Amino acid sequence: MPNNAPGKCQVVLTLLIVGVIIPGMIGAQSSPENLLLKNYRPKSIYNIPRTHVEKAKYPAIDMHSHPYARGPEEIAQWVKNMDAVGIERTIILTSSTGAKFDSVYALYSKYPNRFELWCGFDFKDYDQPNFGPAAAAELERCYKMGARGVGEISDKGKGLYSGSGMKAPGLRLDDPRMDPLLVKCAELGMPVNIHVAEPIWMYQPMDSTNDGLMNAYTWRLDNQPGIVDHAGMIAILERAAQRHPKTTFIACHFANCCYDLNKLGALLDQYPNLYADISARYAETAPIPRFTVEFYEKYQDRLLYGTDMGFDPAMYRITFRILESADEHFYETEEFGYHWALNGFGLSDEVLKKLYRENALKVMRK
């Protein structure tokens, strides 16, 4: 074998890293020496209380979902699931405008008391000098159609984008070009659900020290040149909230500040027009229950219940277990891909009532 040819051990190591196993090359993956990180699925050894929460303790409004159901039968099943678990209403973030929004609205508007539809922004011609008036007109058209908010609008570091492939590289939420749209949202009373950045471990080196590696490597941002980092994205959110005090912003997923909720808290302290939804960040906060509960208590008037994970009853129930129970050290690998053990928050009735419904009504009526 040439000196520069990879040896058998080097080949096996490479295959382990990329998740490829050739039968017969190494032993079964059940062997701890050969177990892949992505296949690690621990089970709790502790004989401690396990709570099954069948239904939300109080009627809930899911402030963060998407048009997961694709036709009348699936939508009807979704409504049945909502009845079974205590979801009063679901906000469908279509991120869409034009014909796409109209088609989604036509499906879900058959249940006007159970679903509320939000539209997107039309970023067509965002890089042209005349951008603004036409996009604001489309926003108002969607409002007249039935849209009651805007979202989910995203910027993960390269610029804003909405549904139906509407991308605007380099355009930020605090850009003056966004003023006509955000002012119109204030005039119409349409909150804006904005996804900024991603969890911090997606920006960190993909090595043995990365706490969120099992999910981080899939959505990694550390290897993308020219991307605005986490701190930069939070600064953009802050400038937008400051620039448009009459516009209600909802920073979804805790503004991706789960690693340091104090950063989100500082924004909530400063900007009364800013809220945060808790959707799709249960596994990211449940490992630190005491700190998280303190955050919920302090900002109980500014947090919104949301899911962002489909409409299966089991999905809702795991969110209820985390929010309502005092369970300790349990895993949830069906909904979440992390290796972390989770814990319940045991939130008070006062906080649950606001989180599940009262804060949502406050935002929706603005």
C-alpha positions as CSV (number, residue, x, y, z in Angstrom):
1,M,0.0,0.0,0.0
2,P,1.4,3.5,-0.9
3,N,2.4,5.6,2.1
4,N,-0.2,8.2,1.2
5,A,-3.1,5.7,0.9
6,P,-5.6,5.8,3.7
7,G,-5.4,2.8,6.1
8,K,-8.4,0.7,7.1
9,C,-8.8,2.6,10.4
10,Q,-8.7,5.9,8.7
11,V,-11.4,4.8,6.2
12,V,-13.6,3.5,9.0
13,L,-13.2,6.7,11.0
14,T,-14.2,8.7,7.9
15,L,-17.3,6.6,7.3
16,L,-18.3,6.9,10.9
17,I,-18.1,10.7,10.7
18,V,-20.3,10.9,7.6
19,G,-22.7,8.3,8.9
20,V,-21.9,5.6,6.3
21,I,-21.4,2.0,7.4
22,I,-20.4,-0.8,5.0
23,P,-21.8,-4.1,6.3
24,G,-19.0,-6.4,7.4
25,M,-16.4,-3.7,7.7
26,I,-17.1,-3.2,11.4
27,G,-19.3,-4.7,14.1
28,A,-23.0,-4.0,14.6
29,Q,-23.9,-0.5,15.5
30,S,-25.3,-1.7,18.8
31,S,-21.7,-2.0,19.9
32,P,-20.7,1.2,21.9
33,E,-17.5,1.5,19.9
34,N,-19.4,1.8,16.7
35,L,-22.5,3.7,17.8
36,L,-23.2,6.8,15.7
37,L,-24.0,10.0,17.5
38,K,-27.1,10.5,15.4
39,N,-28.4,7.1,16.6
40,Y,-27.9,7.7,20.3
41,R,-31.3,7.4,21.9
42,P,-31.0,7.1,25.7
43,K,-33.8,6.0,28.0
44,S,-34.1,7.4,31.5
45,I,-33.1,4.9,34.2
46,Y,-34.9,6.8,37.0
47,N,-38.0,5.5,38.7
48,I,-39.7,8.8,39.1
49,P,-43.2,10.3,38.3
50,R,-44.2,10.4,34.7
51,T,-47.1,12.6,33.8
52,H,-49.3,12.3,30.8
53,V,-51.2,15.6,30.1
54,E,-54.1,14.7,27.9
55,K,-55.4,18.2,27.4
56,A,-54.1,21.7,28.1
57,K,-55.1,22.9,31.5
58,Y,-56.7,26.0,30.0
59,P,-58.0,26.7,26.5
60,A,-55.0,27.5,24.3
61,I,-54.3,29.5,21.2
62,D,-51.4,28.1,19.1
63,M,-49.7,31.2,17.8
64,H,-47.2,29.5,15.6
65,S,-48.2,26.9,13.0
66,H,-48.2,26.5,9.3
67,P,-50.5,25.0,6.6
68,Y,-49.4,21.4,7.4
69,A,-52.8,20.0,6.4
70,R,-53.0,19.8,2.6
71,G,-56.7,19.2,2.0
72,P,-60.2,19.3,3.5
73,E,-59.9,15.8,5.1
74,E,-56.6,16.6,6.9
75,I,-57.9,20.0,8.0
76,A,-61.0,18.3,9.5
77,Q,-58.7,15.9,11.3
78,W,-56.7,18.8,12.6
79,V,-59.8,20.4,14.1
80,K,-60.6,17.1,15.8
81,N,-57.1,16.9,17.2
82,M,-57.4,20.5,18.5
83,D,-60.7,19.5,20.2
84,A,-59.0,16.5,21.8
85,V,-56.1,18.4,23.3
86,G,-57.7,21.8,24.1
87,I,-56.5,24.0,21.4
88,E,-59.1,26.7,20.8
89,R,-57.6,28.3,17.8
90,T,-54.5,28.0,15.6
91,I,-52.6,30.8,13.8
92,I,-51.6,29.6,10.3
93,L,-48.5,31.4,9.3
94,T,-48.6,31.0,5.5
95,S,-45.7,33.3,4.7
96,S,-47.4,33.8,1.4
97,T,-49.0,36.5,-0.8
98,G,-50.9,36.5,-4.1
99,A,-52.5,33.3,-5.4
100,K,-50.6,31.1,-2.9
101,F,-52.1,33.0,0.0
102,D,-55.6,33.0,-1.6
103,S,-55.5,29.2,-2.1
104,V,-54.4,28.5,1.5
105,Y,-57.0,30.9,2.8
106,A,-59.8,29.2,0.8
107,L,-59.0,25.9,2.5
108,Y,-58.7,27.0,6.1
109,S,-61.3,29.8,6.1
110,K,-64.0,27.1,6.2
111,Y,-63.2,27.0,9.9
112,P,-63.2,30.7,10.8
113,N,-63.4,30.2,14.5
114,R,-60.6,27.7,14.6
115,F,-57.9,29.0,12.2
116,E,-56.6,32.5,11.7
117,L,-54.5,33.1,8.6
118,W,-51.5,35.3,8.4
119,C,-49.8,36.3,5.1
120,G,-46.3,37.1,4.0
121,F,-44.5,40.1,2.4
122,D,-44.2,40.5,-1.3
123,F,-40.4,41.0,-1.8
124,K,-40.6,41.1,-5.6
125,D,-38.5,44.0,-6.9
126,Y,-37.1,44.6,-3.5
127,D,-33.9,45.8,-5.1
128,Q,-35.6,48.3,-7.3
129,P,-35.9,52.1,-6.5
130,N,-39.7,51.9,-6.6
131,F,-40.0,49.0,-4.1
132,G,-42.6,49.6,-1.3
133,P,-46.0,50.9,-2.6
134,A,-46.9,47.8,-4.5
135,A,-45.8,45.5,-1.7
136,A,-47.9,47.5,0.8
137,A,-50.9,47.4,-1.6
138,E,-50.6,43.6,-1.7
139,L,-50.4,43.5,2.1
140,E,-53.6,45.5,2.3
141,R,-55.2,43.2,-0.3
142,C,-54.4,40.1,1.8
143,Y,-55.8,41.9,4.9
144,K,-59.1,42.5,3.1
145,M,-59.0,38.9,2.1
146,G,-58.8,37.9,5.7
147,A,-55.1,38.0,6.8
148,R,-54.7,39.3,10.3
149,G,-51.0,39.2,10.7
150,V,-47.7,38.7,8.8
151,G,-45.5,35.7,9.2
152,E,-43.4,33.8,9.4
153,I,-40.8,36.1,7.9
154,S,-37.3,34.9,8.3
155,D,-33.7,36.2,8.3
156,K,-31.1,33.7,9.3
157,G,-28.2,35.9,8.3
158,K,-28.4,36.4,4.6
159,G,-31.5,38.6,4.3
160,L,-35.3,38.4,4.6
161,Y,-37.4,35.8,2.9
162,S,-41.0,34.9,2.9
163,G,-43.1,32.1,1.3
164,S,-43.3,31.0,-2.3
165,G,-39.6,31.5,-2.8
166,M,-39.7,35.2,-2.0
167,K,-36.1,35.9,-1.1
168,A,-34.5,39.3,-0.6
169,P,-30.8,38.8,0.0
170,G,-29.3,41.7,1.9
171,L,-32.6,43.2,2.9
172,R,-33.0,43.5,6.7
173,L,-36.0,44.1,8.9
174,D,-34.5,47.5,10.0
175,D,-33.9,48.6,6.4
176,P,-35.6,51.9,5.4
177,R,-37.0,50.0,2.4
178,M,-39.1,48.0,4.8
179,D,-40.7,51.1,6.3
180,P,-43.8,51.2,4.0
181,L,-44.6,47.6,4.9
182,L,-44.1,47.8,8.6
183,V,-46.0,51.1,8.9
184,K,-48.9,49.5,7.0
185,C,-48.8,46.6,9.5
186,A,-49.2,49.2,12.3
187,E,-52.0,50.9,10.5
188,L,-53.9,47.6,10.0
189,G,-53.1,46.2,13.4
190,M,-51.2,43.2,11.9
191,P,-48.5,41.7,14.1
192,V,-45.3,40.6,12.4
193,N,-43.9,37.2,13.3
194,I,-40.2,37.3,12.6
195,H,-37.6,34.4,12.7
196,V,-34.2,35.9,13.4
197,A,-31.0,33.9,13.5
198,E,-30.8,30.3,14.7
199,P,-29.7,28.5,17.9
200,I,-26.2,29.5,18.9
201,W,-24.7,26.0,18.4
202,M,-25.3,26.3,14.6
203,Y,-22.7,29.1,14.5
204,Q,-20.2,27.2,16.6
205,P,-17.5,24.8,15.4
206,M,-18.9,21.4,14.6
207,D,-16.7,19.4,16.9
208,S,-16.8,17.4,20.1
209,T,-17.5,20.5,22.2
210,N,-20.7,21.5,20.4
211,D,-23.6,20.9,22.8
212,G,-26.2,20.8,20.1
213,L,-24.2,18.9,17.5
214,M,-26.8,16.3,16.6
215,N,-29.1,19.0,15.3
216,A,-26.6,21.7,14.6
217,Y,-24.6,19.9,11.9
218,T,-27.8,19.6,9.8
219,W,-28.5,23.3,9.9
220,R,-25.0,24.6,10.4
221,L,-24.2,28.2,9.7
222,D,-20.6,28.3,10.8
223,N,-19.4,27.5,7.2
224,Q,-21.4,30.1,5.3
225,P,-19.3,33.1,4.3
226,G,-20.8,36.6,4.6
227,I,-23.5,35.6,7.0
228,V,-24.5,37.9,9.8
229,D,-23.8,36.2,13.1
230,H,-26.2,35.7,16.0
231,A,-25.4,38.9,17.8
232,G,-25.8,40.9,14.6
233,M,-29.2,39.4,13.9
234,I,-30.4,40.3,17.4
235,A,-29.2,43.8,16.9
236,I,-31.2,44.1,13.7
237,L,-34.3,42.9,15.5
238,E,-33.7,45.6,18.2
239,R,-33.3,48.4,15.7
240,A,-36.5,47.4,13.9
241,A,-38.5,47.3,17.2
242,Q,-37.0,50.7,18.0
243,R,-37.6,52.1,14.5
244,H,-41.3,51.0,14.4
245,P,-42.7,51.4,18.0
246,K,-46.3,51.2,16.7
247,T,-45.8,47.8,15.0
248,T,-46.2,44.7,17.1
249,F,-43.3,42.2,16.5
250,I,-43.3,38.6,17.6
251,A,-39.8,37.1,17.8
252,C,-40.5,33.4,17.3
253,H,-38.6,30.7,19.0
254,F,-37.5,32.9,21.9
255,A,-35.6,35.0,19.2
256,N,-33.3,31.9,19.2
257,C,-31.8,33.2,22.5
258,C,-32.4,29.9,24.4
259,Y,-28.7,29.7,25.3
260,D,-29.0,33.1,27.1
261,L,-32.6,34.2,27.7
262,N,-31.3,37.3,29.3
263,K,-30.6,38.7,25.9
264,L,-34.3,38.3,25.0
265,G,-35.3,39.7,28.4
266,A,-33.3,42.9,27.8
267,L,-35.2,43.5,24.6
268,L,-38.6,42.8,26.2
269,D,-37.6,45.2,29.0
270,Q,-36.8,47.9,26.4
271,Y,-39.5,47.5,23.7
272,P,-43.2,47.1,24.7
273,N,-44.1,46.3,21.1
274,L,-42.0,43.1,21.2
275,Y,-43.3,39.7,22.1
276,A,-41.8,36.2,21.8
277,D,-43.3,32.9,21.0
278,I,-42.0,29.7,22.5
279,S,-42.6,27.4,19.5
280,A,-40.2,24.6,18.6
281,R,-37.8,25.5,21.4
282,Y,-39.1,23.2,24.1
283,A,-36.1,20.8,24.0
284,E,-33.8,23.8,24.0
285,T,-35.2,25.2,27.3
286,A,-36.4,22.1,29.2
287,P,-32.8,21.1,30.2
288,I,-32.6,24.3,32.3
289,P,-35.9,24.3,34.1
290,R,-35.2,26.5,37.1
291,F,-33.7,29.3,35.0
292,T,-36.4,29.0,32.4
293,V,-39.2,29.1,34.9
294,E,-37.8,32.3,36.4
295,F,-37.9,33.8,32.8
296,Y,-41.5,32.7,32.3
297,E,-42.5,34.3,35.6
298,K,-40.7,37.6,34.9
299,Y,-42.0,37.9,31.3
300,Q,-45.4,36.2,31.7
301,D,-47.2,39.0,29.9
302,R,-45.0,38.9,26.8
303,L,-44.7,35.2,25.9
304,L,-47.0,33.3,23.5
305,Y,-47.7,29.6,23.3
306,G,-46.9,28.0,19.9
307,T,-45.9,24.7,18.5
308,D,-44.5,24.8,14.9
309,M,-44.4,21.0,14.8
310,G,-47.4,19.7,12.9
311,F,-50.7,18.7,14.3
312,D,-50.4,15.3,15.9
313,P,-52.0,15.0,19.3
314,A,-48.8,13.5,20.8
315,M,-46.9,16.6,19.8
316,Y,-49.3,19.0,21.6
317,R,-49.2,16.7,24.7
318,I,-45.4,16.8,25.0
319,T,-45.5,20.6,25.1
320,F,-48.2,20.5,27.8
321,R,-46.0,18.0,29.8
322,I,-43.1,20.3,29.7
323,L,-45.1,23.4,30.6
324,E,-47.4,22.0,33.2
325,S,-45.7,19.0,34.9
326,A,-42.8,18.8,37.4
327,D,-41.4,15.7,35.7
328,E,-37.7,15.3,35.7
329,H,-35.1,13.7,33.4
330,F,-37.1,12.4,30.5
331,Y,-36.3,12.1,26.8
332,E,-38.4,13.0,23.8
333,T,-36.8,11.7,20.7
334,E,-39.9,11.4,18.5
335,E,-40.4,15.2,18.4
336,F,-36.9,16.4,19.2
337,G,-33.5,15.1,18.1
338,Y,-31.3,16.2,21.0
339,H,-29.6,13.9,23.5
340,W,-30.5,16.2,26.4
341,A,-32.7,15.0,29.2
342,L,-35.8,17.3,29.6
343,N,-37.6,18.5,32.6
344,G,-41.1,19.9,33.3
345,F,-41.5,23.6,34.3
346,G,-44.6,23.2,36.5
347,L,-45.7,26.7,35.6
348,S,-48.3,28.4,37.8
349,D,-51.9,28.7,36.8
350,E,-51.4,32.5,36.5
351,V,-48.6,32.0,34.0
352,L,-50.3,29.2,32.1
353,K,-53.5,31.3,31.5
354,K,-51.5,34.1,30.0
355,L,-49.2,31.9,28.0
356,Y,-51.9,29.7,26.6
357,R,-54.5,32.4,25.7
358,E,-54.6,35.8,27.4
359,N,-51.5,37.2,25.8
360,A,-52.5,35.9,22.4
361,L,-55.8,37.7,22.6
362,K,-54.0,40.9,23.6
363,V,-51.7,40.7,20.5
364,M,-54.5,39.6,18.1
365,R,-56.7,42.6,19.1
366,K,-54.1,45.3,18.4
